[in-house]
Amino acid sequence: MIDSVIAQQPGPISTPQMIFFAILAMIVIAGLIGAILMTKYFALWIQAKFSEARVTLIELVGMSLRKVNPTLIVRSKIMAIQAGLSEKDGITTRSLEAHYLAGGNVPNVVRALIAANRADIPLSYKRAAAIDLAGRNVLDAVQTSVNPKVIDCPDPTKGRQTIDGIAKNGIQLKVKARVTVRTNIDRLVGGATEETIIARVGEGIVTTIGSAESHNLVLENPDSISKRVLEKGLDAGTAFEILSIDIADIDVGDNIGANLQAAQAEADTRVARAKAEERRAFAVAMEQEMLAAVQENRAKVMLSEAEIPLAIAEAFRKGNLGVTDYYNLRNIQADTEMRSSIAGTSPNNTRREAVNNS
């Protein structure tokens, strides 16, 4: 019985059988992979196939491996093909992938090319992609080229409501302008933005008002501002072409010239007052110095007068002065004091007035 069981057990697997099983396993694995790929990409492949977008399953798998969104690329290419664009216009699967990997907005570029094609505007895929990668909205640029837009000058969102200029007669004028611009596709890359247009138009308005002899001339002919500003070629080096500059509103402001003259007169008055006060202070100081000098001289006189009795005593001791001479001198002094007292110019009164004044 044991021998019969041993006889029934299968023998070792031969080499051809091993090869067969390996091939069978590979076919099963390939079938599973194909089934997974068909499940994931079949819908996109069918869409591309029936839209004549020419996107293969291998390209769809390669997109996933390169971290590219296959749905975005396929739908963008289908949109371009259905709009009448072709791979001859540069819209290939590889170019769309490259633009996506570079960080561009693929659907926006395709929409811009479709809009430019419908509007008969010459725009290549290469230029559209370059504009998009430069940070500009290429679709908005094409739409603005077809349908010009109006820019308020000044921009109310920046805080200023009017552009203020002063005529030669000193009257201030407040102006609001509207600038109609159209995008220049050829200068879009590297061209200045709307802020530059607003700044240049504002500068031109201020210059035009400032060159007017009177504000009445500007009020009578507001279009003179537009004409002179347009003559300056303000759209040079910008991404736009200025179609027209319209003065929306113009108001009369303050009389800046009169205000400046009044302020200057007030400043001159203050300077004159300061100089007058300086002169007054200098005069008072000089007066005080003169009074001090007078007091000093009077003190010297009093010191000198104090030495007279000493000199008389010395003359008595030396015999240079007699009693008669002394009494004659006293009589002369008494007579002088009496006359001075009568005249009101007594030395004592003079000293007393000087002390009171000091």
BABA-152496 format. One record per residue (C-alpha): residue number from 1; x, y, z. Coordinates in steps of 0.1 Angstrom, whole numbers. Each point is the difference from the previous one (the first is absolute). Example, Ala and Ser with C-alpha at 12.3 -4.5 7.8 and 13.67 -1.06 7.14 Angstrom:
residues 2
[r 1,[123,-45,78]]
[r 2,[14,34,-7]]
***
This chain:
residues 358
[r 1,[0,0,0]]
[r 2,[28,24,8]]
[r 3,[17,-8,-32]]
[r 4,[-32,9,-19]]
[r 5,[-3,34,17]]
[r 6,[37,8,-8]]
[r 7,[-6,-10,-35]]
[r 8,[-30,24,-3]]
[r 9,[20,32,12]]
[r 10,[11,24,-28]]
[r 11,[36,2,-10]]
[r 12,[22,31,0]]
[r 13,[-11,30,-23]]
[r 14,[19,1,-32]]
[r 15,[18,31,-15]]
[r 16,[-26,5,-28]]
[r 17,[-27,0,26]]
[r 18,[18,26,21]]
[r 19,[4,22,-31]]
[r 20,[-37,-4,-8]]
[r 21,[-11,9,35]]
[r 22,[23,31,0]]
[r 23,[-14,12,-34]]
[r 24,[-35,-6,13]]
[r 25,[8,20,32]]
[r 26,[14,29,-21]]
[r 27,[-31,-1,-23]]
[r 28,[-22,2,31]]
[r 29,[20,28,15]]
[r 30,[-1,19,-33]]
[r 31,[-37,-6,-3]]
[r 32,[-5,14,35]]
[r 33,[21,30,-7]]
[r 34,[-18,5,-33]]
[r 35,[-33,-3,17]]
[r 36,[10,26,26]]
[r 37,[13,24,-27]]
[r 38,[-32,-5,-20]]
[r 39,[-21,7,30]]
[r 40,[19,32,9]]
[r 41,[8,14,-35]]
[r 42,[-26,-16,-22]]
[r 43,[-25,28,3]]
[r 44,[26,27,-8]]
[r 45,[14,-21,-29]]
[r 46,[-35,-4,-15]]
[r 47,[-6,37,3]]
[r 48,[33,8,-17]]
[r 49,[-6,-27,-27]]
[r 50,[-34,12,-10]]
[r 51,[11,37,2]]
[r 52,[31,-7,-22]]
[r 53,[22,13,27]]
[r 54,[26,-28,-6]]
[r 55,[9,-9,35]]
[r 56,[10,-36,5]]
[r 57,[-2,-22,31]]
[r 58,[38,0,3]]
[r 59,[0,38,0]]
[r 60,[-26,0,28]]
[r 61,[20,-24,21]]
[r 62,[31,21,-6]]
[r 63,[-18,31,12]]
[r 64,[-8,-17,33]]
[r 65,[36,-10,4]]
[r 66,[11,36,-7]]
[r 67,[-25,14,26]]
[r 68,[-20,16,-27]]
[r 69,[-38,2,2]]
[r 70,[-12,-21,-30]]
[r 71,[-36,12,3]]
[r 72,[11,36,-3]]
[r 73,[22,-6,-30]]
[r 74,[-24,-21,-19]]
[r 75,[-30,23,6]]
[r 76,[21,31,-10]]
[r 77,[12,-17,-32]]
[r 78,[-36,-11,-8]]
[r 79,[-12,36,5]]
[r 80,[27,13,-23]]
[r 81,[-7,-26,-27]]
[r 82,[-38,5,1]]
[r 83,[6,38,-3]]
[r 84,[19,-5,-33]]
[r 85,[36,0,13]]
[r 86,[24,-28,-9]]
[r 87,[34,-13,9]]
[r 88,[13,22,-29]]
[r 89,[-8,30,22]]
[r 90,[23,-14,27]]
[r 91,[-26,-16,22]]
[r 92,[15,-34,4]]
[r 93,[-2,-24,30]]
[r 94,[37,5,7]]
[r 95,[-2,38,-1]]
[r 96,[-31,0,23]]
[r 97,[18,-23,25]]
[r 98,[31,22,-1]]
[r 99,[-20,31,7]]
[r 100,[-18,-17,29]]
[r 101,[33,-12,15]]
[r 102,[14,36,-3]]
[r 103,[-29,12,22]]
[r 104,[-22,15,-27]]
[r 105,[-37,1,-2]]
[r 106,[-7,-23,-29]]
[r 107,[-38,5,-3]]
[r 108,[4,38,1]]
[r 109,[26,-1,-28]]
[r 110,[-22,-22,-22]]
[r 111,[-30,23,6]]
[r 112,[21,30,-9]]
[r 113,[11,-17,-32]]
[r 114,[-36,-8,-9]]
[r 115,[-11,36,7]]
[r 116,[28,14,-21]]
[r 117,[-7,-24,-29]]
[r 118,[-37,10,0]]
[r 119,[9,37,2]]
[r 120,[26,-4,-28]]
[r 121,[28,12,23]]
[r 122,[34,-14,-8]]
[r 123,[11,-20,31]]
[r 124,[22,-30,0]]
[r 125,[1,-27,27]]
[r 126,[36,9,8]]
[r 127,[-8,36,7]]
[r 128,[-32,-8,19]]
[r 129,[20,-24,22]]
[r 130,[27,25,6]]
[r 131,[-26,27,10]]
[r 132,[-16,-25,24]]
[r 133,[33,-10,16]]
[r 134,[9,37,3]]
[r 135,[-28,4,25]]
[r 136,[-25,18,-23]]
[r 137,[-35,-12,-6]]
[r 138,[2,-8,-37]]
[r 139,[-38,-6,-4]]
[r 140,[-8,34,16]]
[r 141,[26,16,-23]]
[r 142,[-17,-15,-31]]
[r 143,[-34,10,13]]
[r 144,[12,35,6]]
[r 145,[15,1,-35]]
[r 146,[-34,-9,-14]]
[r 147,[-21,21,24]]
[r 148,[20,31,13]]
[r 149,[-4,8,36]]
[r 150,[-3,33,19]]
[r 151,[25,10,27]]
[r 152,[-10,26,26]]
[r 153,[27,27,5]]
[r 154,[8,2,29]]
[r 155,[-8,-34,13]]
[r 156,[-27,5,28]]
[r 157,[13,-31,18]]
[r 158,[33,17,6]]
[r 159,[-16,27,22]]
[r 160,[0,30,-24]]
[r 161,[-32,11,-17]]
[r 162,[13,28,-23]]
[r 163,[32,11,-16]]
[r 164,[8,35,12]]
[r 165,[18,26,-21]]
[r 166,[6,37,4]]
[r 167,[-2,25,-28]]
[r 168,[24,30,-3]]
[r 169,[-26,23,17]]
[r 170,[2,-22,31]]
[r 171,[-35,-16,-3]]
[r 172,[-1,-37,7]]
[r 173,[-19,-24,-23]]
[r 174,[-12,-35,10]]
[r 175,[-2,-24,-30]]
[r 176,[-14,-35,-5]]
[r 177,[9,-18,-32]]
[r 178,[-7,-33,-16]]
[r 179,[25,-17,-23]]
[r 180,[-11,-25,-26]]
[r 181,[27,-25,-7]]
[r 182,[5,-31,-21]]
[r 183,[25,-27,7]]
[r 184,[30,-1,-23]]
[r 185,[9,-37,-2]]
[r 186,[34,6,-15]]
[r 187,[11,21,30]]
[r 188,[-18,-20,27]]
[r 189,[32,-17,11]]
[r 190,[22,26,16]]
[r 191,[-25,28,-4]]
[r 192,[-11,23,28]]
[r 193,[-33,-5,17]]
[r 194,[-31,21,6]]
[r 195,[16,18,29]]
[r 196,[25,15,-24]]
[r 197,[-28,12,-23]]
[r 198,[-18,16,29]]
[r 199,[32,17,12]]
[r 200,[9,14,-34]]
[r 201,[-35,13,-7]]
[r 202,[-1,17,34]]
[r 203,[34,16,-7]]
[r 204,[-12,12,-34]]
[r 205,[-32,15,15]]
[r 206,[19,18,27]]
[r 207,[25,14,-25]]
[r 208,[-27,11,-24]]
[r 209,[-19,19,28]]
[r 210,[32,15,13]]
[r 211,[9,14,-34]]
[r 212,[-34,18,-4]]
[r 213,[0,37,6]]
[r 214,[-33,-1,17]]
[r 215,[-23,-27,14]]
[r 216,[-28,14,-22]]
[r 217,[18,-11,-31]]
[r 218,[0,-36,13]]
[r 219,[-36,2,10]]
[r 220,[-10,13,-34]]
[r 221,[18,-27,-19]]
[r 222,[4,-32,21]]
[r 223,[8,-19,-32]]
[r 224,[33,20,-2]]
[r 225,[12,-22,29]]
[r 226,[-8,-32,-19]]
[r 227,[17,12,-32]]
[r 228,[32,11,16]]
[r 229,[3,-31,21]]
[r 230,[-6,-23,-30]]
[r 231,[27,19,-19]]
[r 232,[26,-11,25]]
[r 233,[-2,-37,-10]]
[r 234,[-6,-12,35]]
[r 235,[-5,-37,-10]]
[r 236,[36,-4,-11]]
[r 237,[16,-29,17]]
[r 238,[-33,-12,15]]
[r 239,[-21,-31,-7]]
[r 240,[-29,21,-11]]
[r 241,[-10,23,-28]]
[r 242,[-18,32,11]]
[r 243,[-31,5,-22]]
[r 244,[-14,31,17]]
[r 245,[2,22,32]]
[r 246,[-32,15,10]]
[r 247,[-5,26,28]]
[r 248,[-29,-13,21]]
[r 249,[-1,29,25]]
[r 250,[18,32,7]]
[r 251,[-6,22,31]]
[r 252,[15,32,13]]
[r 253,[19,-4,32]]
[r 254,[18,24,24]]
[r 255,[18,32,-10]]
[r 256,[34,-15,7]]
[r 257,[19,31,-12]]
[r 258,[-19,23,24]]
[r 259,[5,-25,29]]
[r 260,[37,-1,-7]]
[r 261,[3,38,-1]]
[r 262,[-19,3,32]]
[r 263,[22,-26,16]]
[r 264,[31,18,-13]]
[r 265,[-13,33,13]]
[r 266,[-6,-16,34]]
[r 267,[34,-14,0]]
[r 268,[15,34,-9]]
[r 269,[-19,16,28]]
[r 270,[13,-25,25]]
[r 271,[36,6,-13]]
[r 272,[-5,38,3]]
[r 273,[-14,-3,35]]
[r 274,[29,-22,10]]
[r 275,[25,25,-14]]
[r 276,[-17,29,17]]
[r 277,[0,-19,33]]
[r 278,[37,-7,-5]]
[r 279,[7,37,-6]]
[r 280,[-21,10,30]]
[r 281,[18,-25,22]]
[r 282,[33,14,-13]]
[r 283,[-10,36,7]]
[r 284,[-11,-9,35]]
[r 285,[33,-18,6]]
[r 286,[19,31,-13]]
[r 287,[-20,22,22]]
[r 288,[8,-21,30]]
[r 289,[37,1,-9]]
[r 290,[-1,38,-4]]
[r 291,[-17,3,35]]
[r 292,[26,-22,14]]
[r 293,[27,20,-16]]
[r 294,[-15,33,14]]
[r 295,[-2,-15,35]]
[r 296,[36,-11,-4]]
[r 297,[12,35,-10]]
[r 298,[-20,16,28]]
[r 299,[16,-24,24]]
[r 300,[34,11,-13]]
[r 301,[-11,37,4]]
[r 302,[-11,-7,36]]
[r 303,[33,-17,7]]
[r 304,[19,29,-15]]
[r 305,[-21,25,21]]
[r 306,[8,-20,31]]
[r 307,[37,6,-6]]
[r 308,[-5,38,0]]
[r 309,[-1,4,38]]
[r 310,[30,-21,3]]
[r 311,[18,21,-26]]
[r 312,[-10,32,19]]
[r 313,[12,-15,33]]
[r 314,[33,-9,-17]]
[r 315,[3,36,-14]]
[r 316,[-6,14,36]]
[r 317,[28,-22,13]]
[r 318,[24,9,-26]]
[r 319,[-9,37,2]]
[r 320,[-12,2,-36]]
[r 321,[-35,12,11]]
[r 322,[-9,26,26]]
[r 323,[-31,5,21]]
[r 324,[-11,30,-22]]
[r 325,[4,-21,-31]]
[r 326,[-21,-27,16]]
[r 327,[-28,23,9]]
[r 328,[0,15,-34]]
[r 329,[-3,-35,-15]]
[r 330,[-29,-8,24]]
[r 331,[-18,32,-10]]
[r 332,[4,-8,-37]]
[r 333,[-14,-35,7]]
[r 334,[-29,13,20]]
[r 335,[-8,25,-28]]
[r 336,[1,-27,-26]]
[r 337,[-23,-23,20]]
[r 338,[-25,28,5]]
[r 339,[-1,8,-37]]
[r 340,[-4,-36,-9]]
[r 341,[-27,-4,26]]
[r 342,[-19,30,-15]]
[r 343,[5,-14,-35]]
[r 344,[-11,-35,11]]
[r 345,[33,-16,-10]]
[r 346,[15,-6,34]]
[r 347,[26,-28,1]]
[r 348,[-19,-16,28]]
[r 349,[-33,0,-19]]
[r 350,[18,-14,-31]]
[r 351,[15,-29,21]]
[r 352,[-35,-6,16]]
[r 353,[-17,-2,-34]]
[r 354,[27,-23,-13]]
[r 355,[-5,-24,30]]
[r 356,[-38,0,-6]]
[r 357,[3,-7,-37]]
[r 358,[24,-28,6]]
***
